């Protein structure tokens, strides 16, 4: 296993991060226990979760993933220091979480305490804002004209960000969290948090996790360049584009129990004709090089300059082992070029 520094922090994280959002819906406690044990044995020291999980998010499954991890920690208390534990506070829009309200300083203080209780731990290594209070260009809203940035009250959002930052700083000083990060945010969001932390002497943003994969590369180059030069770790989530890059949904297939057979909160916006054609091309290329489509896709994300750790998730041990094998050997330069030829044909399929 290879490791990298988490942004400006002194933490060293594995280049593979174990994602957990299926635990509590598609996976049970025993499944999670097996995945955690295997991941730690393979050298993974980075686990990511969220108060919102399991997914798709519902009032009934809210908090279940953190609870599952907490149950494992309660049974294995001596192993807490073996890994970096990251979780997230949900943003606005989910009525069963703080009545669907914005993230505020008060919400941060309350949510941290609740996550600590569910996780059965005294501290969270990386506490992240799951999405910003303002509408951000993610989840299919990244095409020109879908968001009018000129109509956003930046001053009001900056004031709210300062309040959030002050609450996070209080949690850091109390030892309840060690670092904080962003998710589904933008260069402006990163830089405004940095500006506020420097101006007011508060804790500094350490990381950001956004969707990044062969079908969705909007963060390259501008956000990733920003991350490199401000020492903010870049953590791609959904490196398989909600599983479609595994090839299992080609030509409308819907395997029983798969995520696309369940549906998602935002709908299947990744399911387009261009996506299907792109995945076919990547799958054919992977087969010629004795790789699975998932391994080709994950290895490509891993080799992108600026990526710190890739968040993977699996609903079975077979999937987890297949995915982790993608990080064992770097892609040859010739294969990377062949991948790039396909990517240029389908630069933004969804």
C-alpha positions in Angstrom: 0.0 0.0 0.0 1.2 3.5 -0.8 0.5 6.5 1.4 0.3 10.3 0.9 0.1 13.3 3.2 -3.4 14.5 3.9 -3.2 18.1 2.7 -1.3 20.4 5.0 -1.8 18.1 8.0 0.7 15.7 9.5 -1.5 12.7 8.7 -0.4 10.0 6.3 -3.3 8.3 4.5 -3.4 5.3 2.3 -3.9 6.0 -1.4 -7.1 3.9 -1.1 -9.9 5.1 1.2 -12.6 2.7 2.2 -16.0 4.2 1.5 -19.0 2.9 3.6 -22.2 4.4 2.3 -23.8 1.0 1.5 -23.5 -0.2 5.0 -26.9 -0.2 6.6 -28.8 -0.6 3.3 -27.0 -3.0 0.8 -24.6 -4.3 3.5 -25.2 -5.4 7.1 -22.9 -5.4 10.2 -21.2 -8.7 9.3 -20.4 -7.4 5.8 -18.9 -4.2 7.3 -16.9 -6.1 9.8 -15.4 -8.3 7.1 -14.6 -5.3 4.9 -13.0 -3.3 7.7 -10.8 -6.3 8.8 -9.7 -7.0 5.2 -9.0 -3.3 4.4 -6.9 -2.9 7.5 -5.0 -6.1 6.8 -4.2 -4.7 3.3 -2.8 -1.5 4.7 -5.8 0.8 4.2 -5.7 3.3 7.1 -8.4 5.7 5.8 -12.2 5.1 6.3 -14.9 7.6 5.1 -18.5 7.8 6.2 -21.2 10.4 6.9 -24.1 11.1 9.2 -26.4 10.9 6.2 -25.5 7.3 5.3 -26.7 4.7 4.3 -27.7 5.6 0.8 -30.0 6.3 -0.8 -30.6 8.5 2.2 -33.9 8.1 4.1 -35.1 8.9 7.6 -35.0 5.2 8.4 -31.4 4.7 7.4 -30.0 8.0 8.7 -27.0 7.4 11.0 -26.9 3.6 10.4 -23.5 3.6 8.8 -21.9 5.5 11.6 -23.6 3.2 14.1 -22.2 0.1 12.3 -18.7 1.5 12.4 -19.2 2.4 16.1 -20.3 -1.2 16.8 -17.0 -2.4 15.2 -15.0 0.1 17.2 -16.8 -1.0 20.4 -15.8 -4.6 19.7 -12.2 -3.6 18.7 -11.3 -0.5 20.8 -7.6 -1.2 20.7 -7.6 -0.7 16.9 -9.0 2.9 16.8 -5.6 4.4 16.2 -4.9 2.1 13.2 -6.9 4.3 10.8 -7.9 7.9 10.0 -11.7 8.2 10.4 -13.6 10.7 8.4 -17.2 11.6 8.5 -19.5 14.5 7.3 -22.3 16.8 8.4 -25.2 16.8 6.0 -26.1 20.0 4.2 -29.5 21.4 3.7 -32.4 19.8 1.9 -33.1 16.6 3.9 -36.2 17.3 6.1 -35.3 14.6 8.5 -31.9 16.1 9.3 -32.3 19.3 11.3 -35.5 20.0 9.4 -33.6 20.4 6.2 -31.8 23.5 7.4 -28.5 25.0 6.4 -25.2 24.0 8.1 -24.6 26.5 10.9 -22.2 26.8 13.8 -24.9 25.4 16.1 -25.6 22.5 13.7 -21.8 21.7 13.6 -21.5 21.5 17.4 -24.6 19.3 17.7 -23.8 17.0 14.7 -20.2 16.4 15.9 -21.5 15.2 19.3 -24.1 12.9 17.7 -21.5 11.5 15.3 -19.1 10.8 18.1 -21.8 9.0 20.0 -22.8 6.8 17.0 -19.2 6.1 16.1 -18.3 5.3 19.8 -15.1 7.3 19.6 -13.6 10.3 21.4 -12.4 12.0 18.3 -13.0 12.3 14.5 -9.8 12.7 12.4 -11.4 14.5 9.5 -14.8 16.2 9.8 -16.3 17.3 6.5 -19.1 19.6 5.2 -21.0 17.2 3.0 -22.2 20.0 0.6 -22.2 23.8 0.9 -25.2 25.9 1.9 -25.2 27.6 -1.5 -26.1 25.6 -4.6 -22.9 24.2 -6.1 -22.2 22.8 -9.6 -22.4 19.1 -8.6 -24.8 16.2 -9.0 -25.6 17.1 -12.6 -25.7 20.9 -12.1 -22.3 21.6 -13.7 -23.3 22.6 -17.2 -23.3 26.3 -18.2 -26.5 28.2 -17.4 -27.8 25.8 -14.7 -26.6 28.0 -11.8 -26.4 31.8 -11.9 -23.4 32.6 -9.7 -23.9 36.4 -10.2 -27.1 36.1 -8.2 -25.5 34.5 -5.2 -25.1 36.8 -2.1 -21.4 36.0 -1.6 -21.1 38.3 1.5 -23.9 36.5 3.3 -22.5 33.1 2.5 -19.1 34.2 3.6 -20.6 35.3 7.0 -22.2 31.9 7.3 -18.9 30.2 6.5 -17.1 32.2 9.2 -19.7 31.0 11.7 -19.2 27.4 10.6 -15.4 27.8 10.8 -15.6 29.2 14.3 -17.6 26.2 15.4 -15.1 23.8 13.7 -12.2 25.6 15.4 -13.9 25.2 18.8 -14.2 21.4 18.1 -10.5 21.2 17.1 -9.4 23.0 20.3 -11.6 20.7 22.4 -10.0 17.6 20.7 -13.3 16.4 19.3 -12.1 16.7 15.7 -8.5 17.0 14.4 -9.1 18.5 10.9 -11.9 19.6 8.7 -12.6 19.2 5.0 -15.1 20.1 2.3 -17.2 18.0 -0.1 -19.0 18.9 -3.3 -17.5 22.4 -3.2 -15.6 24.6 -5.6 -12.3 26.6 -5.8 -14.2 29.7 -4.5 -15.3 27.7 -1.5 -11.8 26.4 -0.8 -10.2 29.8 -1.1 -12.9 31.6 1.0 -12.4 29.2 3.9 -8.7 29.6 3.6 -9.1 33.4 3.6 -11.3 33.4 6.6 -9.1 31.1 8.6 -6.0 33.2 7.9 -7.8 36.5 8.7 -9.4 35.2 11.9 -6.7 32.7 13.1 -9.0 29.7 12.8 -8.5 26.1 11.7 -7.6 25.6 8.1 -9.3 23.4 5.5 -7.4 20.2 5.0 -9.2 18.4 2.2 -12.0 18.3 -0.4 -13.9 15.3 -1.8 -15.7 15.7 -5.1 -16.9 13.3 -7.7 -14.1 12.5 -10.2 -13.9 9.7 -12.7 -13.4 8.9 -16.4 -16.9 10.2 -17.2 -16.8 13.3 -14.9 -13.5 15.2 -15.0 -14.8 18.8 -14.4 -12.4 19.3 -11.5 -9.4 19.0 -13.8 -7.4 21.1 -14.1 -8.6 24.2 -12.2 -9.8 22.8 -8.8 -7.1 20.2 -8.6 -4.4 22.8 -9.4 -5.9 24.9 -6.6 -5.7 22.0 -4.2 -2.0 21.2 -5.1 -0.9 24.8 -4.5 -2.9 25.4 -1.3 -2.0 22.0 0.2 -5.6 20.8 0.3 -5.9 17.0 -0.2 -8.1 16.0 -3.2 -10.2 12.9 -2.5 -12.2 11.6 -5.4 -15.5 10.0 -4.6 -17.5 7.8 -7.0 -14.5 6.9 -9.0 -16.7 4.4 -10.8 -19.5 7.0 -11.4 -22.0 5.3 -9.2 -20.9 1.9 -10.4 -21.5 2.4 -14.1 -17.8 2.2 -15.0 -17.8 -1.4 -13.7 -19.7 -2.2 -16.9 -22.6 -3.8 -15.0 -25.2 -1.4 -16.4 -24.3 -1.6 -20.1 -27.3 -1.5 -22.5 -29.8 -1.0 -19.7 -28.8 -4.0 -17.5 -30.0 -3.7 -13.8 -28.5 -6.5 -11.7 -30.7 -7.3 -8.7 -29.6 -5.4 -5.6 -27.3 -3.0 -7.4 -27.5 0.7 -6.7 -29.2 1.6 -10.0 -31.9 -1.0 -9.3 -32.6 0.9 -6.0 -32.6 4.4 -7.4 -30.9 7.6 -6.1 -32.1 10.8 -4.5 -31.0 12.8 -7.6 -32.3 10.2 -10.1 -30.2 8.3 -12.6 -28.8 11.4 -14.3 -25.6 9.5 -15.2 -27.6 7.1 -17.3 -27.2 8.6 -20.8 -26.6 7.2 -24.3 -23.1 8.8 -24.3 -22.4 7.2 -20.9 -23.3 3.8 -22.3 -21.1 4.2 -25.3 -18.2 5.4 -23.3 -18.4 2.6 -20.8 -18.5 0.0 -23.7 -15.3 1.5 -25.1 -13.5 1.5 -21.7 -14.7 -2.1 -21.0 -13.4 -3.3 -24.4 -10.1 -1.6 -23.8 -9.8 -3.1 -20.3 -10.4 -6.6 -21.6 -7.6 -6.2 -24.1 -5.2 -5.5 -21.2 -6.5 -8.2 -18.8 -8.2 -5.7 -16.5 -11.8 -5.4 -15.4 -13.5 -2.2 -16.4 -13.5 -1.2 -12.7 -9.8 -1.8 -12.3 -9.0 0.3 -15.4 -11.2 3.1 -14.2 -9.8 3.1 -10.6 -6.2 2.9 -11.8 -6.7 5.9 -14.1 -8.0 8.0 -11.2 -5.1 7.0 -9.0 -2.5 8.1 -11.5 -3.9 11.6 -12.0 -1.5 14.2 -10.6 -3.0 15.9 -7.5 -5.1 13.0 -6.3 -4.4 12.1 -2.7 -6.6 9.1 -1.9 -9.4 7.5 -3.9 -12.6 6.6 -2.1 -13.8 3.1 -3.1 -16.9 1.2 -1.9 -18.0 -2.3 -2.4 -21.1 -4.4 -1.7 -19.2 -7.7 -1.6 -15.8 -8.9 -0.6 -15.2 -10.0 -4.2 -15.8 -6.4 -5.4 -13.5 -5.0 -2.7 -10.7 -7.4 -3.6 -11.2 -6.6 -7.4 -11.1 -2.9 -6.7 -8.1 -2.9 -4.5 -6.1 -4.9 -7.1 -6.4 -1.8 -9.3 -4.0 0.1 -7.1 -1.2 -2.6 -7.1 0.5 -1.7 -10.5 0.5 1.7 -12.3 -0.9 1.9 -15.8 1.5 1.8 -18.6 2.0 5.0 -20.5 0.6 3.5 -23.7 -2.6 2.4 -22.0 -3.0 5.8 -20.4 -2.8 7.3 -23.9 -5.4 4.9 -25.2 -7.7 5.8 -22.3 -7.2 9.4 -23.1 -8.3 8.9 -26.7 -11.6 7.4 -25.5 -12.1 10.2 -22.9 -11.7 12.8 -25.6 -14.5 11.2 -27.5 -16.8 11.4 -24.5 -15.5 14.3 -22.4 -18.8 15.0 -20.5 -21.3 12.2 -21.1 -23.5 13.2 -18.2 
